[in-house]
Amino acid sequence: MKKSIYIVAAITLGILLPQLHQLTFLIRYSLIIMLFLTFTGIRITYKQIGRAHIQAALLVVLLSFIHYWWVKLLFPDLAMVGFILGAAPTAAAAAVVANMMKLNVPFVTVSTVLSNLVSVIFIPIALPLLTKEPLLVSPIFIVLQVFITLGIPLIIGQLVTNYTPKLTAKIVPLKPFSFVLFIFNMFIASGNCSDYIQNHSTVSINTILLIAGITCVIGFINFKVGEWTAPKAIKYESGLAIGRKNTMFALWISITYVNPMVGLAPVFYLVFHNVYNSAQLWFLERKRQTTAIENRNKN
């Protein structure tokens, strides 16, 4: 509950301080640190990757094109919202949410890593093909930048975990600091979006509400596709792997390579997936309590 309050407060304050857009470049560096903390202390090998993990990663790629298609069909100017919210990799926090829900945390963790690896290759290739305006940089440069943002933290985190146990023991307790960086990023991101809205008269309140609505539809589809296509034993885990998005990464891609207006979508998605997962958590806890009572009555 407290975390939700912090998130709302960060978004609200950011909206009131549009001058924060000058600090947008810090989002990327905060994201790198967050990912490094996430991937440190967790040993990941190719042997852990199973069919369900690969399926979840491929569905992310497929959904990015599906969302791009249907949004473009209905709202051509917002097609990239569909792509970004479909292609964004699994959030580092997905494993944390899985732990809160008492789900299969290792499955979600491996899915997170695989999803981020796929994004390093997929997004830089697809982005130049879909964006309306020509990119100012080459696709190779984007691949490099995405690799630095996602790949380097993964590699360093695994090297530290596997070869420096003493250093790993010192870093792992720092993992909660990721939330501080997350709030910091939301603060700056909201300021950036606020600045864009105030200085671009073409962005109307109707457009903002439309982006919010599209975001909710995409988010619901992402979670449900994950839940409906996975074995029953891991349906919620698969839903997290596909639906719980790395909104900070999506925001960085939007602001850097698309436009700040599209950057509104990851902010709305952040609110959506937190509300969705909170509702799931309540449902699962109530279901387990009911099952426990029924079992006691039978005995």
Stockholm file with secondary structure:
# STOCKHOLM 1.0

chainA/1-299         MKKSIYIVAAITLGILLPQLHQLTFLIRYSLIIMLFLTFTGIRITYKQIGRAHIQAALLVVLLSFIHYWWVKLLFPDLAMVGFILGAAPTAAAAAVVANMMKLNVPFVTVSTVLSNLVSVIFIPIALPLLTKEPLLVSPIFIVLQVFITLGIPLIIGQLVTNYTPKLTAKIVPLKPFSFVLFIFNMFIASGNCSDYIQNHSTVSINTILLIAGITCVIGFINFKVGEWTAPKAIKYESGLAIGRKNTMFALWISITYVNPMVGLAPVFYLVFHNVYNSAQLWFLERKRQTTAIENRNKN
#=GR chainA/1-299 SS CHHHHHHHHHHHHHHHCGGGGGGTTHHHHHHHHHHHHHHTTCCCCGGGCCHHHHHHHHHHHHHHHHHHHHHHHHCGGGHHHHHHHHHCCBCTTHHHHHHHTTCCHHHHHHHHHHHHHHHHHHHHHHHHHHCSSCCSSCHHHHHHHHIIIIIHHHHHHHHHHHHCHHHHHHHGGGTTHHHHHHHHHHHHHHHHHHHHHHHCTTCCHHHHHHHHHHHHHHHHHHHHHHHHHSCGGGHHHHHHHHHSBCHHHHHHHIIIIICTTTTHHHHHHHHHHHHHHHHHHHHHHHHHHHHHHHHHHHC
#=GC SS_cons         CHHHHHHHHHHHHHHHCGGGGGGTTHHHHHHHHHHHHHHTTCCCCGGGCCHHHHHHHHHHHHHHHHHHHHHHHHCGGGHHHHHHHHHCCBCTTHHHHHHHTTCCHHHHHHHHHHHHHHHHHHHHHHHHHHCSSCCSSCHHHHHHHHIIIIIHHHHHHHHHHHHCHHHHHHHGGGTTHHHHHHHHHHHHHHHHHHHHHHHCTTCCHHHHHHHHHHHHHHHHHHHHHHHHHSCGGGHHHHHHHHHSBCHHHHHHHIIIIICTTTTHHHHHHHHHHHHHHHHHHHHHHHHHHHHHHHHHHHC
//
